[in-house]
């Protein structure tokens, strides 16, 4: 997804680390072009774990803000 200026739009819940890992996943896949390659499998797993972690962190933070009435 891009904005009108061609820049990437990221989701609110994505951490900097999650964005970096997704970009790295794309680079590694482009290099090997094979989903079953060990390097692709490893980076895919790392990216997926980081995405889940950043979503959970965002949701916890959101719930805390709601509880506090912010």
Secondary structure, DSSP 8 states (H G I E B T S, - for coil): -B-TTS-B---TT--HHHHHHHHHHHHHHHHH--TTSHHHHHHHHHHHHHHHHHHHHHHHHHHHHHHHT-
